[in-house]
C-alpha cells in the first residue's frame, strides 16, 4: 500500500510541476481548477502529492 501511495504522490507532484494538460483537463481535476484556477489547482495537487509521499514513507519504513 505504501508503494502505491508513493507512486500516486510522485505522479501528482510531476503533474503539478510540469503542468500536464491531460491531468488538469480531466473531469476529476476540473473541480479544483474551477475552484482555484489552474495555478491554484497545481498548488493543491502539489500539496496532495507531498502529503502522499510523506505518508507513504511512514508506511514503508514503519517496520
MODELLER restraints for C-alpha pairs under 7 A, 6 or more apart:
rsr = mdl.restraints
at = mdl.atoms
rsr.add(forms.Gaussian(group=physical.xy_distance, feature=features.Distance(at['CA:2:A'], at['CA:56:A']), mean=4.51, stdev=0.5))
rsr.add(forms.Gaussian(group=physical.xy_distance, feature=features.Distance(at['CA:2:A'], at['CA:59:A']), mean=5.29, stdev=0.5))
rsr.add(forms.Gaussian(group=physical.xy_distance, feature=features.Distance(at['CA:2:A'], at['CA:60:A']), mean=5.37, stdev=0.5))
rsr.add(forms.Gaussian(group=physical.xy_distance, feature=features.Distance(at['CA:3:A'], at['CA:56:A']), mean=6.68, stdev=0.5))
rsr.add(forms.Gaussian(group=physical.xy_distance, feature=features.Distance(at['CA:5:A'], at['CA:52:A']), mean=5.75, stdev=0.5))
rsr.add(forms.Gaussian(group=physical.xy_distance, feature=features.Distance(at['CA:5:A'], at['CA:53:A']), mean=6.74, stdev=0.5))
rsr.add(forms.Gaussian(group=physical.xy_distance, feature=features.Distance(at['CA:5:A'], at['CA:56:A']), mean=5.51, stdev=0.5))
rsr.add(forms.Gaussian(group=physical.xy_distance, feature=features.Distance(at['CA:6:A'], at['CA:52:A']), mean=6.28, stdev=0.5))
rsr.add(forms.Gaussian(group=physical.xy_distance, feature=features.Distance(at['CA:6:A'], at['CA:53:A']), mean=4.98, stdev=0.5))
rsr.add(forms.Gaussian(group=physical.xy_distance, feature=features.Distance(at['CA:6:A'], at['CA:56:A']), mean=5.34, stdev=0.5))
rsr.add(forms.Gaussian(group=physical.xy_distance, feature=features.Distance(at['CA:9:A'], at['CA:49:A']), mean=3.91, stdev=0.5))
rsr.add(forms.Gaussian(group=physical.xy_distance, feature=features.Distance(at['CA:9:A'], at['CA:50:A']), mean=6.32, stdev=0.5))
rsr.add(forms.Gaussian(group=physical.xy_distance, feature=features.Distance(at['CA:9:A'], at['CA:52:A']), mean=4.81, stdev=0.5))
rsr.add(forms.Gaussian(group=physical.xy_distance, feature=features.Distance(at['CA:9:A'], at['CA:53:A']), mean=5.13, stdev=0.5))
rsr.add(forms.Gaussian(group=physical.xy_distance, feature=features.Distance(at['CA:10:A'], at['CA:49:A']), mean=6.16, stdev=0.5))
rsr.add(forms.Gaussian(group=physical.xy_distance, feature=features.Distance(at['CA:10:A'], at['CA:53:A']), mean=6.97, stdev=0.5))
rsr.add(forms.Gaussian(group=physical.xy_distance, feature=features.Distance(at['CA:12:A'], at['CA:45:A']), mean=5.81, stdev=0.5))
rsr.add(forms.Gaussian(group=physical.xy_distance, feature=features.Distance(at['CA:12:A'], at['CA:46:A']), mean=6.21, stdev=0.5))
rsr.add(forms.Gaussian(group=physical.xy_distance, feature=features.Distance(at['CA:12:A'], at['CA:49:A']), mean=4.88, stdev=0.5))
rsr.add(forms.Gaussian(group=physical.xy_distance, feature=features.Distance(at['CA:13:A'], at['CA:45:A']), mean=6.85, stdev=0.5))
rsr.add(forms.Gaussian(group=physical.xy_distance, feature=features.Distance(at['CA:13:A'], at['CA:46:A']), mean=4.95, stdev=0.5))
rsr.add(forms.Gaussian(group=physical.xy_distance, feature=features.Distance(at['CA:13:A'], at['CA:49:A']), mean=5.04, stdev=0.5))
rsr.add(forms.Gaussian(group=physical.xy_distance, feature=features.Distance(at['CA:15:A'], at['CA:23:A']), mean=6.59, stdev=0.5))
rsr.add(forms.Gaussian(group=physical.xy_distance, feature=features.Distance(at['CA:16:A'], at['CA:42:A']), mean=4.57, stdev=0.5))
rsr.add(forms.Gaussian(group=physical.xy_distance, feature=features.Distance(at['CA:16:A'], at['CA:43:A']), mean=6.85, stdev=0.5))
rsr.add(forms.Gaussian(group=physical.xy_distance, feature=features.Distance(at['CA:16:A'], at['CA:45:A']), mean=6.05, stdev=0.5))
rsr.add(forms.Gaussian(group=physical.xy_distance, feature=features.Distance(at['CA:16:A'], at['CA:46:A']), mean=5.45, stdev=0.5))
rsr.add(forms.Gaussian(group=physical.xy_distance, feature=features.Distance(at['CA:24:A'], at['CA:30:A']), mean=6.62, stdev=0.5))
rsr.add(forms.Gaussian(group=physical.xy_distance, feature=features.Distance(at['CA:32:A'], at['CA:41:A']), mean=5.22, stdev=0.5))
rsr.add(forms.Gaussian(group=physical.xy_distance, feature=features.Distance(at['CA:33:A'], at['CA:41:A']), mean=5.20, stdev=0.5))
